[in-house]
Amino acid sequence: MILYNVTVSIDPSVSEEWLSWMRTIHIPEVMATGCFVESRLSRVQGEEEGGVTFAITYLSPNQELLDEYQSKHAPLLQKSHSEKYIGKFAAFRTFLHVIEEFK
C-alpha cells in the first residue's frame, strides 16, 4: 500500500468554497480514476499564518496504479485545481510506502 498525501494551504477568503469543491468535485474525480481504494480529508492543526491547511490522503494498493495516476490523471486534475485557485494556495505532495499496519 502507498499513501499519496497532498497538503494544501488555502487562502482563508476562499477556504469554504475550496472545501466544498474538494468534497463534491475534485476528490470524487480523483477516486473515479480507479487508482485509489480510499481517501481522507483532514484539517491540519497548528497552521501557518495566512492560510488554512488541509491534508488529503489517498490510498493506492500498489505502485503500478500510483504510476498510472501520476502519468494519466494527475496533470489534468492538478491543472484544474491550479487554474481555479491561482494565487490562493500552496501545495506539496508526499508519497509514503506503508511498511506495516497496526490496528
DSSP file (Angstrom, degrees, kcal/mol; ACC not computed):
  #  RESIDUE AA STRUCTURE BP1 BP2  ACC     N-H-->O    O-->H-N    N-H-->O    O-->H-N    TCO  KAPPA ALPHA  PHI   PSI    X-CA   Y-CA   Z-CA
    1    1 A M              0   0    0      0, 0.0    97,-2.3     0, 0.0     2,-0.4   0.000 360.0 360.0 360.0 144.3    0.0    0.0    0.0
    2    2 A I  E     -AB  60  97A   0     58,-2.8    58,-3.0    95,-0.2     2,-0.5  -0.994 360.0-146.1-130.3 130.2    1.1    3.5   -0.8
    3    3 A L  E     -AB  59  96A   0     93,-3.3    93,-3.0    -2,-0.4     2,-0.6  -0.831   8.3-162.8 -94.2 128.9   -0.2    6.7    0.8
    4    4 A Y  E     -AB  58  95A   0     54,-2.9    54,-2.7    -2,-0.5     2,-0.5  -0.955  13.5-169.1-110.9 111.5   -0.3    9.7   -1.5
    5    5 A N  E     -AB  57  94A   0     89,-3.2    89,-2.8    -2,-0.6     2,-0.5  -0.891  11.3-170.0-110.6 129.3   -0.7   12.8    0.6
    6    6 A V  E     -AB  56  93A   0     50,-2.8    50,-2.9    -2,-0.5     2,-0.5  -0.972   7.0-163.8-116.3 117.6   -1.4   16.3   -0.8
    7    7 A T  E     -AB  55  92A   0     85,-2.8    85,-2.0    -2,-0.5     2,-0.4  -0.896  10.2-174.3-104.2 126.8   -1.1   19.1    1.7
    8    8 A V  E     -AB  54  91A   0     46,-2.8    46,-2.8    -2,-0.5     2,-0.6  -0.980  18.0-161.5-127.4 126.6   -2.7   22.4    0.7
    9    9 A S  E     -AB  53  90A   0     81,-2.9    81,-1.9    -2,-0.4     2,-0.4  -0.943  24.1-168.6-102.2 119.1   -2.6   25.7    2.4
   10   10 A I  E     -AB  52  89A   0     42,-3.2    42,-2.7    -2,-0.6    79,-0.2  -0.860  28.7-100.6-115.9 143.4   -5.5   27.7    1.1
   11   11 A D    >>  -     0   0    0     77,-2.9     3,-1.9    -2,-0.4     4,-0.6  -0.362  30.5-129.6 -58.6 131.1   -6.3   31.4    1.4
   12   12 A P  G >4 S+     0   0    0      0, 0.0     3,-0.6     0, 0.0     4,-0.4   0.787 103.8  68.2 -56.1 -27.8   -9.0   31.9    4.1
   13   13 A S  G 34 S+     0   0    0      1,-0.2     4,-0.1     2,-0.1    -2,-0.1   0.733 116.0  24.3 -66.5 -20.5  -11.1   34.1    1.8
   14   14 A V  G <> S+     0   0    0     -3,-1.9     4,-3.0    74,-0.1    -1,-0.2   0.278  91.4 106.8-122.5   8.2  -11.8   31.0   -0.4
   15   15 A S  H <X S+     0   0    0     -4,-0.6     4,-2.5    -3,-0.6     5,-0.2   0.867  80.9  47.2 -63.1 -38.8  -11.3   28.2    2.1
   16   16 A E  H  > S+     0   0    0     -4,-0.4     4,-2.1     2,-0.2    -1,-0.2   0.921 115.5  45.2 -69.4 -42.3  -15.0   27.3    2.5
   17   17 A E  H  > S+     0   0    0      2,-0.2     4,-2.6     1,-0.2    -2,-0.2   0.925 114.1  50.4 -63.5 -43.9  -15.6   27.3   -1.3
   18   18 A W  H  X S+     0   0    0     -4,-3.0     4,-2.9     1,-0.2    -2,-0.2   0.919 109.2  50.9 -59.2 -46.1  -12.5   25.3   -1.8
   19   19 A L  H  X S+     0   0    0     -4,-2.5     4,-2.2    -5,-0.2    -1,-0.2   0.905 111.5  47.5 -60.7 -42.8  -13.5   22.7    0.8
   20   20 A S  H  X S+     0   0    0     -4,-2.1     4,-2.5     2,-0.2     5,-0.3   0.925 112.7  49.0 -63.5 -44.9  -16.9   22.3   -0.9
   21   21 A W  H  X>S+     0   0    0     -4,-2.6     4,-2.6     1,-0.2     5,-1.8   0.895 111.0  50.4 -62.4 -41.3  -15.3   22.0   -4.3
   22   22 A M  I  <>S+     0   0    0     -4,-2.9     5,-2.3     3,-0.2    -1,-0.2   0.928 114.0  44.7 -62.0 -45.0  -12.8   19.4   -3.0
   23   23 A R  I  <5S+     0   0    0     -4,-2.2    -2,-0.2    -5,-0.2    -1,-0.2   0.889 125.2  30.0 -67.5 -40.1  -15.6   17.3   -1.4
   24   24 A T  I  <5S+     0   0    0     -4,-2.5    -2,-0.2    -5,-0.2    -3,-0.2   0.741 135.7  10.6 -96.8 -24.7  -18.0   17.4   -4.3
   25   25 A I  I  X5S+     0   0    0     -4,-2.6     4,-2.1    -5,-0.3    -3,-0.2   0.750 121.4  41.0-118.6 -65.0  -15.8   17.7   -7.4
   26   26 A H  I  ><S+     0   0    0     -5,-1.8     4,-2.5     2,-0.2     5,-0.2   0.939 115.2  43.4 -66.1 -54.4  -12.1   17.1   -7.0
   27   27 A I  H  ><S+     0   0    0     -5,-2.3     4,-2.7     1,-0.2     5,-0.2   0.923 114.7  51.0 -61.7 -43.7  -11.8   14.2   -4.6
   28   28 A P  H  > S+     0   0    0      0, 0.0     4,-2.0     0, 0.0    -1,-0.2   0.888 110.2  51.0 -58.7 -36.7  -14.6   12.3   -6.3
   29   29 A E  H  X S+     0   0    0     -4,-2.1     4,-0.5     2,-0.2    -2,-0.2   0.914 110.6  48.1 -65.9 -41.6  -12.8   12.8   -9.7
   30   30 A V  H >< S+     0   0    0     -4,-2.5     3,-1.3     1,-0.2     5,-0.5   0.937 113.2  47.6 -62.4 -45.7   -9.5   11.5   -8.2
   31   31 A M  H >< S+     0   0    0     -4,-2.7     3,-1.6     1,-0.3     5,-0.3   0.837 102.7  64.0 -65.2 -32.4  -11.3    8.5   -6.7
   32   32 A A  H 3< S+     0   0    0     -4,-2.0    -1,-0.3     1,-0.3    -2,-0.2   0.639  84.0  76.6 -67.9 -14.0  -13.1    7.8  -10.1
   33   33 A T  T << S-     0   0    0     -3,-1.3    -1,-0.3    -4,-0.5    -2,-0.2   0.732  99.5-132.4 -66.6 -20.4   -9.7    7.2  -11.7
   34   34 A G  S <  S+     0   0    0     -3,-1.6    -2,-0.1    -4,-0.3    -3,-0.1   0.547  78.8 110.6  79.2   7.5   -9.7    3.8  -10.0
   35   35 A C  S    S+     0   0    0     -5,-0.5     2,-0.3    25,-0.1    27,-0.3   0.548  71.5  50.7 -90.7  -8.0   -6.1    4.3   -8.8
   36   36 A F        -     0   0    0     -5,-0.3    24,-0.2    -6,-0.2    -2,-0.1  -0.952  57.8-158.3-132.5 149.6   -7.1    4.6   -5.1
   37   37 A V  S    S-     0   0    0     22,-3.1     2,-0.3    -2,-0.3    23,-0.1   0.634  78.4  -2.6-101.1 -18.2   -9.2    2.5   -2.7
   38   38 A E  E     -C   59   0A   0     21,-0.8    21,-2.7     2,-0.0     2,-0.3  -0.983  58.5-159.2-162.7 165.8   -9.9    5.2   -0.2
   39   39 A S  E     -C   58   0A   0     -2,-0.3     2,-0.4    19,-0.2    19,-0.2  -0.979   3.2-156.4-148.1 159.1   -9.2    8.8    0.7
   40   40 A R  E     -C   57   0A   0     17,-2.4    17,-2.7    -2,-0.3     2,-0.5  -0.997   6.1-153.4-138.4 141.9   -9.3   11.1    3.7
   41   41 A L  E     +C   56   0A   0     -2,-0.4     2,-0.3    15,-0.2    15,-0.2  -0.977  25.2 174.4-115.3 122.5   -9.7   14.8    4.1
   42   42 A S  E     -C   55   0A   0     13,-2.8    13,-2.6    -2,-0.5     2,-0.5  -0.920  29.6-130.3-129.3 151.8   -8.1   16.3    7.2
   43   43 A R  E     -C   54   0A   0     -2,-0.3     2,-0.4    11,-0.2    11,-0.3  -0.887  28.9-128.5 -99.3 133.0   -7.6   19.8    8.6
   44   44 A V        -     0   0    0      9,-2.6     9,-0.4    -2,-0.5     3,-0.3  -0.655  18.3-140.6 -83.3 130.7   -4.0   20.4    9.8
   45   45 A Q  S    S+     0   0    0     -2,-0.4    -1,-0.0     1,-0.2     9,-0.0  -0.564  80.9  35.1 -85.5 155.6   -3.7   21.8   13.3
   46   46 A G  S    S-     0   0    0     -2,-0.2    -1,-0.2     1,-0.1    -2,-0.0   0.940  86.9-165.7  69.5  48.3   -1.1   24.4   14.1
   47   47 A E        -     0   0    0     -3,-0.3     2,-0.1     1,-0.1    -1,-0.1  -0.164  21.2-102.6 -70.2 157.9   -1.4   26.2   10.8
   48   48 A E    >   -     0   0    0      1,-0.1     3,-1.2     2,-0.0     2,-0.1  -0.430  49.4 -89.9 -71.2 152.2    1.0   28.7    9.3
   49   49 A E  T 3  S+     0   0    0      1,-0.2    -1,-0.1    -2,-0.1     3,-0.1  -0.432 109.4  28.0 -64.2 135.3   -0.1   32.3    9.4
   50   50 A G  T 3  S+     0   0    0      1,-0.2     2,-0.3    -2,-0.1    -1,-0.2   0.454 111.5  59.6  97.8   1.4   -2.1   33.4    6.4
   51   51 A G    <   -     0   0    0     -3,-1.2     2,-0.5   -40,-0.2   -40,-0.2  -0.992  68.5-125.7-155.7 162.2   -3.7   30.1    5.3
   52   52 A V  E     -A   10   0A   0    -42,-2.7   -42,-3.2    -2,-0.3     2,-0.4  -0.958  36.7-147.7-108.2 128.2   -6.0   27.3    6.3
   53   53 A T  E     +A    9   0A   0     -2,-0.5    -9,-2.6    -9,-0.4     2,-0.3  -0.840  19.4 175.7-112.6 135.2   -4.2   24.0    5.8
   54   54 A F  E     -AC   8  43A   0    -46,-2.8   -46,-2.8    -2,-0.4     2,-0.4  -0.920  17.8-148.3-128.9 154.2   -5.7   20.6    4.8
   55   55 A A  E     -AC   7  42A   0    -13,-2.6   -13,-2.8    -2,-0.3     2,-0.6  -0.995   7.4-164.8-123.7 128.6   -4.2   17.2    4.0
   56   56 A I  E     -AC   6  41A   0    -50,-2.9   -50,-2.8    -2,-0.4     2,-0.5  -0.964  10.7-166.3-112.5 120.5   -5.9   14.9    1.5
   57   57 A T  E     -AC   5  40A   0    -17,-2.7   -17,-2.4    -2,-0.6     2,-0.4  -0.930   4.8-170.8-115.4 127.0   -4.6   11.4    1.8
   58   58 A Y  E     -AC   4  39A   0    -54,-2.7   -54,-2.9    -2,-0.5     2,-0.6  -0.911  14.4-142.3-114.5 142.0   -5.3    8.7   -0.9
   59   59 A L  E     -AC   3  38A   0    -21,-2.7   -22,-3.1    -2,-0.4   -21,-0.8  -0.919  15.2-170.8-109.8 116.4   -4.5    5.0   -0.5
   60   60 A S  E     -A    2   0A   0    -58,-3.0   -58,-2.8    -2,-0.6   -24,-0.2  -0.875  20.5-142.9-104.0 136.0   -3.2    3.2   -3.6
   61   61 A P  S    S+     0   0    0      0, 0.0     2,-0.3     0, 0.0    -1,-0.1   0.741  77.9   2.4 -71.3 -21.2   -2.9   -0.6   -3.4
   62   62 A N  S  > S-     0   0    0    -27,-0.3     4,-1.7   -60,-0.1     3,-0.2  -0.987  70.8-104.6-160.4 167.3    0.3   -0.7   -5.5
   63   63 A Q  H  > S+     0   0    0     -2,-0.3     4,-2.9     1,-0.2     5,-0.2   0.834 112.6  61.5 -65.5 -34.7    3.0    1.3   -7.3
   64   64 A E  H  > S+     0   0    0      1,-0.2     4,-2.1     2,-0.2    -1,-0.2   0.914 106.8  44.1 -61.7 -43.9    1.6    0.5  -10.7
   65   65 A L  H  > S+     0   0    0      2,-0.2     4,-2.4     1,-0.2    -1,-0.2   0.875 113.3  51.3 -69.6 -36.2   -1.7    2.2  -10.0
   66   66 A L  H  X S+     0   0    0     -4,-1.7     4,-2.6     2,-0.2    -2,-0.2   0.915 110.2  49.4 -65.6 -41.1    0.0    5.2   -8.4
   67   67 A D  H  X S+     0   0    0     -4,-2.9     4,-2.4     2,-0.2     5,-0.2   0.895 109.8  52.0 -62.6 -39.7    2.2    5.5  -11.5
   68   68 A E  H  X>S+     0   0    0     -4,-2.1     4,-3.0    -5,-0.2     5,-0.6   0.927 110.1  48.6 -61.8 -44.5   -0.8    5.3  -13.7
   69   69 A Y  I  X>S+     0   0    0     -4,-2.4     5,-3.1     1,-0.2     4,-1.7   0.942 112.2  48.9 -59.4 -47.5   -2.5    8.1  -11.7
   70   70 A Q  I  <5S+     0   0    0     -4,-2.6    -1,-0.2     3,-0.2    -2,-0.2   0.873 120.6  34.9 -62.2 -39.2    0.7   10.2  -11.9
   71   71 A S  I  <5S+     0   0    0     -4,-2.4    -2,-0.2    -5,-0.2    -1,-0.2   0.875 129.8  26.5 -86.6 -38.0    1.1    9.8  -15.7
   72   72 A K  I  <5S+     0   0    0     -4,-3.0    -3,-0.2    -5,-0.2    -2,-0.2   0.760 132.3  17.9 -99.1 -27.9   -2.5    9.7  -17.0
   73   73 A H  I  X<S+     0   0    0     -4,-1.7     4,-2.1    -5,-0.6     3,-0.4   0.788 104.6  69.8-117.4 -40.2   -4.7   11.6  -14.5
   74   74 A A  H  ><S+     0   0    0     -5,-3.1     4,-3.2     1,-0.2     5,-0.4   0.874  93.0  58.2 -57.7 -44.5   -2.7   13.9  -12.2
   75   75 A P  H  > S+     0   0    0      0, 0.0     4,-1.9     0, 0.0    -1,-0.2   0.919 112.6  39.2 -55.8 -45.4   -1.6   16.5  -14.8
   76   76 A L  H  > S+     0   0    0     -3,-0.4     4,-2.2     2,-0.2    -2,-0.2   0.908 117.7  48.5 -70.6 -41.9   -5.2   17.4  -15.8
   77   77 A L  H  X S+     0   0    0     -4,-2.1     4,-1.8     1,-0.2    -1,-0.2   0.904 113.8  46.7 -66.1 -40.6   -6.6   17.2  -12.3
   78   78 A Q  H  X S+     0   0    0     -4,-3.2     4,-2.8    -5,-0.2    -1,-0.2   0.874 110.8  53.1 -68.4 -36.4   -3.8   19.4  -10.8
   79   79 A K  H  X S+     0   0    0     -4,-1.9     4,-2.8    -5,-0.4     5,-0.3   0.914 106.6  52.7 -63.2 -43.0   -4.2   21.9  -13.7
   80   80 A S  H  X S+     0   0    0     -4,-2.2     4,-1.8     1,-0.2    -1,-0.2   0.922 112.7  44.5 -58.5 -45.7   -7.9   22.2  -12.9
   81   81 A H  H  X S+     0   0    0     -4,-1.8     4,-2.2     2,-0.2    -2,-0.2   0.929 113.6  50.2 -64.1 -46.8   -7.2   22.9   -9.3
   82   82 A S  H  < S+     0   0    0     -4,-2.8    -2,-0.2     1,-0.2     4,-0.2   0.900 111.9  46.8 -62.0 -42.7   -4.4   25.4  -10.1
   83   83 A E  H >< S+     0   0    0     -4,-2.8     3,-0.6     1,-0.2    -1,-0.2   0.882 113.2  49.0 -67.4 -37.8   -6.5   27.3  -12.6
   84   84 A K  H 3< S+     0   0    0     -4,-1.8    -2,-0.2    -5,-0.3    -1,-0.2   0.862 125.3  27.0 -70.3 -36.0   -9.4   27.5  -10.3
   85   85 A Y  T >< S+     0   0    0     -4,-2.2     3,-2.4    -5,-0.1     4,-0.3  -0.056  80.9 165.1-120.6  32.0   -7.4   28.7   -7.2
   86   86 A I  T <  S+     0   0    0     -3,-0.6    -3,-0.1     1,-0.3    -4,-0.1  -0.229  74.5   5.6 -53.4 131.1   -4.5   30.5   -8.9
   87   87 A G  T 3  S+     0   0    0      2,-0.2    -1,-0.3     1,-0.1     3,-0.0   0.474 114.6  86.3  74.8   2.2   -2.6   32.7   -6.4
   88   88 A K  S <  S+     0   0    0     -3,-2.4   -77,-2.9    -6,-0.2     2,-0.3   0.329  86.0  37.7-115.5   5.2   -4.8   31.4   -3.5
   89   89 A F  E     -B   10   0A   0     -4,-0.3     2,-0.3   -79,-0.2   -79,-0.2  -0.977  50.9-152.8-152.3 162.1   -2.9   28.2   -2.4
   90   90 A A  E     -B    9   0A   0    -81,-1.9   -81,-2.9    -2,-0.3     2,-0.3  -0.989  25.7-177.3-133.3 140.8    0.3   26.4   -1.9
   91   91 A A  E     -B    8   0A   0     -2,-0.3     2,-0.3   -83,-0.2   -83,-0.2  -0.979  13.6-177.0-139.5 149.6    0.6   22.7   -2.2
   92   92 A F  E     -B    7   0A   0    -85,-2.0   -85,-2.8    -2,-0.3     2,-0.4  -0.990  16.1-142.3-143.5 153.2    3.1   19.9   -1.7
   93   93 A R  E     -B    6   0A   0     -2,-0.3     2,-0.4   -87,-0.2   -87,-0.2  -0.886  12.0-171.1-119.5 142.9    2.8   16.2   -2.3
   94   94 A T  E     -B    5   0A   0    -89,-2.8   -89,-3.2    -2,-0.4     2,-0.5  -0.991  10.4-153.2-133.8 139.8    4.3   13.3   -0.3
   95   95 A F  E     -B    4   0A   0     -2,-0.4     2,-0.5   -91,-0.2   -91,-0.2  -0.960  14.0-172.7-112.8 128.6    4.4    9.5   -1.1
   96   96 A L  E     -B    3   0A   0    -93,-3.0   -93,-3.3    -2,-0.5     2,-0.7  -0.980  15.3-147.3-125.2 122.8    4.6    7.1    1.8
   97   97 A H  E     -B    2   0A   0     -2,-0.5     2,-0.4   -95,-0.2   -95,-0.2  -0.791  22.6-131.1 -88.2 118.8    5.1    3.4    1.4
   98   98 A V        +     0   0    0    -97,-2.3     3,-0.1    -2,-0.7    -1,-0.0  -0.554  28.2 177.0 -72.1 123.3    3.3    1.5    4.1
   99   99 A I        -     0   0    0     -2,-0.4     2,-0.3     1,-0.4    -1,-0.2   0.691  66.9  -3.7-100.3 -23.2    5.7   -1.0    5.7
  100  100 A E        -     0   0    0      2,-0.0    -1,-0.4     0, 0.0     2,-0.4  -0.942  59.7-144.2-166.3 146.4    3.4   -2.2    8.4
  101  101 A E        -     0   0    0     -2,-0.3     2,-0.5    -3,-0.1    -3,-0.0  -0.917   8.2-163.6-115.9 143.4   -0.1   -1.6    9.8
  102  102 A F              0   0    0     -2,-0.4    -2,-0.0     1,-0.1     0, 0.0  -0.991 360.0 360.0-125.9 122.9   -1.2   -1.8   13.4
  103  103 A K              0   0    0     -2,-0.5    -1,-0.1     0, 0.0    -2,-0.0   0.346 360.0 360.0-127.2 360.0   -4.9   -2.0   14.2
